Amino acid sequence: MANFTVTENTTIQLNEASKSSIPPGIAVFLSTLNILLSITATVGNALILVALHKETVLHPPTKLLFRCLAITDLSVGVIIHPITVFFHSSSVTTAISWKTRLNYIEKLHKCSSFVLCQVSILTSGAISVDRLIALLSGLRYRQVVKLPRVRAVITCFWLIAISIGSIYFFWNLSVALTVASVTALFSLTTSGFSYAKIFRQLRHRIQVNSAPHGETNVGQAPLNIARYKKSVNSAIWVQLALITCYTPFFVVVMLMTYSGKPAEKFQIAFEMTATLSYFNSSLNPILYCWKIRSVRQAAKDTIKQLNCLRSAPVDGPQDCLR
């Protein structure tokens, strides 16, 4: 196979690399792992969406941002994992029409992964900004961060992600990677700045409140520091999980695209790191339940209701819904 260069053939070469035969043992392992991750991502994020619907403590715009993350993770479980299993488990035929079909499905699969990844990264950055605004705006937070504004922001995220995916699907991978890298870097930089600002402001407020006759600034709502730090902590965990799962994959893709080495050298690393990036969709529901008490309680209540409905008599399920 020709070396990778930043040309119009980069997308085709990357697709061919991902479809090349890998050792059967690794293919079976990845297929099994993706089946398990598909189940956990689908069930876990469906449960989180139901729990967020019942949860009443989170501010609705903040809840909408977490819903957006859960929807992207659910889409990974329902769409991305099954197609990944299909490509790992299916044998490549010599029929030209079938190979053309496989090429199209594979390209659509990677385009979908591209879109969902970008939405996740941008939404994680928006959560950090939301936490910073909650700290700085005080009493004006509910007037500044409103549901229609957050809906508009999320819509923009999806439009940006779909545009980047369309560049990859219809034009050139290197251009799509460049644009995606810029948006991801902007989002991560924004998150880093937001959390740095949050910690600096919290340290300042703790010092002011602990000083003799310490008073809060006029126009600021009294802040429950312990509760706020928990919300920031949960957001940071989600951000760190995303970075940890996605960074190896982006590094491998960049090496495949720009290193000039044959794609076969990165083939196993590409498949392994791709599965690691998908694992983030199964990890997030665990983080939500671990770090957000109200979501954890709502999830527990949902599971109890499901168990009750399953074991209740046919004519008496009403007690489970009380």
N, C-alpha and C positions, 0 to 999 in steps of 0.2 A: 504494500500500500504506500502511496506517496506520502511524503512528510507533510505535517500540518503547516500551512502558511495562511496568512490573513488574506484569503481570496474568496471569490464567490463559491468555491467548492468546499469551503470549511464546513458548512452545514452537512453536506452529503457525507464527507469523511467522518464526521462525528457520529452520524447515524449508522454508518457502516461499522464503525468501531463498536458501538453498543450492541450490534446484532451479531458480531463475530462469535464464533463458538468459544465458550469458556469451558474449563474442565467440568465434566459431568457432576462430580461431587460438589463443587461450588455452586453449580446451577441448581442442584437439588436443595442445597442448604438455603440459597437465596429464595427459591420458590417457597419452601416451607416457612421461612422467616417472614416473607411478605404476606403469606396467607394469615399467619398469626397476627401480624401488625394490622392487616386489613380489618380483622375482627375487633381488635382492641381499639383501633382508631374510630371505627364506625360506632360501636356500642358506647365507648367512652364519651365521644363528642355528642352523640345523640342524647345521652344522659345529661351532659353539661348544658345543652340547649334547653332541655326541659327544666333543669334546675334553675337556670338563669331566668326562665319565664316565671317561675314561682318566687324567686328571690326578690326581696323588697328593700334590702338595706343599701345596695349599690345605687348610686345616682344613675338614672336612666341613660344618659349619654355614655357614661363609663361602661355600663352594662352592654350597650350596643357595640362598643369596641371589642369587648370580650366575645360577644356573639359572632362578630365578623371573623375573629380568629377561629372560633369553634366551627363555623361554617366551612372555612378553608380547610381545616383539619378533617372535617367530616368528608369533604370532597376528595381528599387524598385517600381516605379509607374506602370510599365507594368507587372511585374511578381509577386513581393512579396505581394503587396496590394490585387490583385484579389484572390490569393490563400488563403490569410488570411481571406478574406470575405467568401470564399467557406467553410472553416473549421468552422467559426463562425455560418454560416447559415444552414449548412447541419446537418441532424440528423444522429447519429451513428447507423448503422444497426447491426444486429446480424450475418449477413452472413460472414463467415470466409474469403472467397475470397475477398469480398469488404473491410473488415477490414485490410487485408494484403495490398491491394492496397492503402488504406488510410495511413497506416504506412509508406509505401514507399514514397508516395507523401509528407507526412509531414516531413520525414527525408530529402528529396531533397529540400523542402522549407527552412528548417532551415540551410541546407548546403549552399544554395544560399545566404541566409541572412548573414551567416558567411563570405563568400567570399567578398560580396559587402561592408560589414562593415570594413573588414581589408583593402581593397583597399582605401576606403575613409580616414581612419585614416592615412595610410602611405602617401597618396597623400597630405593631409593637412600638414604633417610634411615636405614633400618635398617643398611645397610652402614657408614655413618659411625659409628653407635653401636657396631657390632661392632668397628671399628678402635679406638675409644676404650677399650672394655672390654679389648681385647687389650693395650693399653698400661698401663692402670691395675691390672689384676688380676694380672699376672705369672704366677706358678705356678698360680694358681687359675683361669686363663682356660678351660681345658678342662673344669673342673668347673662353671663359671658358664654358659658358652655351650655348650649341648648340642643335639644334633640334634632331639630331641622338642620342646624349647622353641622352636627356630627354626621348626619345622614349625607349631607352634601360632600363632606370630606371623604367619607368612605366611598361614595360614588366616584369621586375623582381618583381615588386609589385604584379602583377596579378599571377605570378607563385607562389610566397610565399603564397598569399591568397588561391589559388586553392589547394596548398599542405596542408594547414591547414584545409580547408574544406574537403579534401579527408581523412585526419586523422580522422575527426569526422564521416564522412559517412561510412568508411570501418573499423574503428578500435574502438576508444574510445573517448568519449567526454572530460573526464578529461585531457587527454594528449593534445587534441586540445585546450582546454581552457588554459592550461599552456603555450603552444607555442604562442597562440594568445595574452595572457596577456603580455608575454615577448616582442613581437613585438610592441604591442600597447604602453607599457611603454617606450620602446626605442624611438618610434616615438614622444610621448608626451614630453619626456625628451629632445629630440633633438629640438623640437619646443620651449620649455621653454628656453633652452640655447640660441637658435638663436634670439628670441625676446629680451631676456635680453642683449645679445651682441649688438643688433641693437640699443636699447634705450641708452646704454652706449656710443656707438660710435656717435650717433646723439647728445647727450648732449655734448660730447667732441668737435665735429665739430662746434656746435653752439657757444661754449665758445671761440674756436679758431677764428672763423669768426667775433665774436663780439669784440675781443681784438684788440688793436691798431696794425696796420700793420699785421693783421692775414693773413696767407697764407695757402693754401692747400698743402698737401704733393705732391711731384713730382710723376707723373705717375697716379694721381687720376683725374678723370673727375670732373668738377664742378657739384655739386649736387643741384638739385632743391629740397630743404628740404621739402617745403610744399607739392609738388606733391608726393615725396617719402613717406612722412608720411601718406598721404591718401592711398597709395597702401598697406602699412604695416597695417594700420587701418582696411582696408577691409579684409585682410588675417586673422587678429586676430579675427574679428567678425565671420568669417567662422569657425575658430578653436574653439572658445568659444561655438558656436551653436552646433557643433559636440559633444563636451565634455558634454554640458548640456543635450542633447538628449540621448546620449548613456550610460552615467554613471549609471543612475538608473537601466537600464536593466542589465548591467554587474553585479551590486551589487546583484540584485535578483537572477540571474543565479548562482553566486558564493554561495549565501546562500542556494539555492536549492541543489547545488552539495556537499557542504562541511559542512553544519550545522548539518546534521544528523536528521533533522526534516522531517515529512511527506510532500510530494510534494504538497498535497492539500492545505496546509496552505499558500503556495506562489502562488497559481493558478491565482487568480484575479490580484495580483501584477505583475505576469509574463506577462499576456495578456496586461495589461495597459502600462507597461514600454516598451513592444515590440512595441506597436503602437506609443509610444512617440519617440522611436528610428527611426521609419519609418517617423515620422513627419519631421525629419531633411531634408529629400529629398524634401519636399514642402517648407521648410524654406530657403534653400540655394538660389533658384532663386530670392527670394525677397531681400536677402542680396546682391547678385550680382548687381541687378538693383539699390538698394539703395546706395551702397558704391562705385561702379565702374561707373563713369560717362559715359565713352565710351560704356560700355555694355548697360547701361540704354538707351542711345541715339539710339544704334543699335536696341534694342528691340522695342523702340517706332516706329522707321522707319519700322520695320518688321510688326508691328501691323497695321500701316497706309496702307502699301502695301496690306495686306490681306483684310482689309476693302474696299480698292479701288477695288481690283479684285472681291470681292463679289458683289459690287454694280455697277460695270462697265457693259456696254452692252457686249453681247457675241462677237461682232465683233470689239470691241475697247478696249481691256485690255492693249494695249501697253503703254499707258500713265502712268499706275500705276508702270511700271518697270523702268521709267526714274529717 
